[in-house]
Amino acid sequence: MQPRVTIIGLGVENLETATAFYQEKFGWKLTNASNDNISFFQLNGVLLSLYPREKLAEDATVSPEGSGFKGFTLAYNTRTKEEVDEVFADLTSKGVKIVKQPEEVFWGGYSGYVADLDENLWEIAYNPFLELDADGNPLE
């Protein structure tokens, strides 16, 4: 199996409002593959999909119940500390829930966390040890 991720799928309570969150707050555009049942956003090399939580759980044959920390985070890395602060200022002005303000972190970077409408955590981070190409992809 090749090492890759094609789609990150998030189960959401309300597809319409979750889709609007990513469009309006993050400024992301839906792909043409999106429809009334699922939303797709093209990230650099990966698709983010939003799908109703109950239906996603049913498809995976697991219980849709769950609360608290989900055991994973999503990360958006920047090229500078200043860019982290710029992203936070923009998201704050749009009413996005700030979970943790950006700060210097133990591993040598600078990061904070925001949450989407379904409490999925997004780390907005600058990692001085991770160089990004022009498209935001990590370089080896």
N, C-alpha and C positions, 0 to 999 in steps of 0.2 A: 504494500500500500504506500503510495507516495505521500510525503508529509505536506499536507495542505488543508486549508479550510475553504470551502466554497461559499457556504451560507451560515450566518449566525442567526438563528431563529429565536425570537422572543415571543412568549405567550403573553397576550395583553388582555385586560379586562374589557376594554372598549376599543375596537379597531379604528373607528372614525376619529376619536379624540387622540389616541396614541399616534396615529398617522399625522394628524394636525400638529401635535407636539414636535415631532421630528422635522416637519416642514417649516413651521413657524419659529420655533426656538433655536434649532440647530441650523436651519436654512438649507436642509437637504431636499433634493428633488426625487420624486417617485420615478421608477423605471417604467417602461412600456409594458413590462410583464405584470405589473400591479393590476388588481381588479377589486371588485366589491368584497371579496373574501380574504384577500391577502395584500399586504403592501411590501414592496421591495425598494430598497435604497442602495444604489451602487456606491460602495466604498472603494478604496484603492485595492483592487484585487479580490474583494470579498463582497458578497451581498449581505445586507441586513434585512431580515424579513420580520414582519409583524403579523401575527396570526392570533385569532381568539384563543385565550388561555384554555378554556374548556375543550375546544376542538383539538388543540395541540396535545393536551393530556390524553384525550381519547385516542388520537392517532398513535401515540406512544404506548398506549395501554397502561397508563399510570394514573394515580389520583391527582386531580387538579388542586387539592388542598395544599397549603403551605403558607408560612409566614416568616417574618424576620429575615435574617441574612440568607441569601440564596446560595452562597458558596462560590460565587464567581463575580468578577467585575469585568467591565469593558474598559479599554484604555484608548485615549486620544492623546498621542504624543506630539509635542511642539518642538520647535527648533531652539527656543530660548525661554528663559524664566519670564521675561517680559510678555511673551506671547501667551503664557499660562494666565497671567494677570489680565491681559486683554480679553481672552476667552471668558474668564470669570466675570469681568465687568459687563460684557455683552449679555451673557446668560442671566446675570443678576437683573439687568435692566428689563429682561423679558419675563421675569417672574419665575425662573427655573429654581427648583428647590436646591439650595446649597447644603450639602451634608457636612463638608469639611472645607474650610477656607484653605487656599494654597499656603504651604509652608515648606521650609527646608525639611527633608526627610532623612531618616537614618542611613539610607543606602547611597546618599550623596546627591540626590535629585531634588526636585521641587514639585510638589503636587497637591491637589485637593480633589474633592469628590462632589459630584452633582447627582441628582436622581431624576429619572423620567417619571411619568405618571404612574407607572407600575412598580416604582421603587427599584428599578434596575439601576445599579450604580455605575457611573461613568467616572473613571479617574482621568483628570486632565493633568498631564505631567510633562515636565522637561527632564530628560535623562541625559546627563552630560556624557554618558558612555554609549549612547545609542545614536548613531548618525543616520539621518534620513535623506533619501534622494529627493528630487524635485517633486515627485508625486506623494511624498510622505511615507514611502515604504522604507523599512529598516534596511541599511546596508550591512553586509556581512563583515 
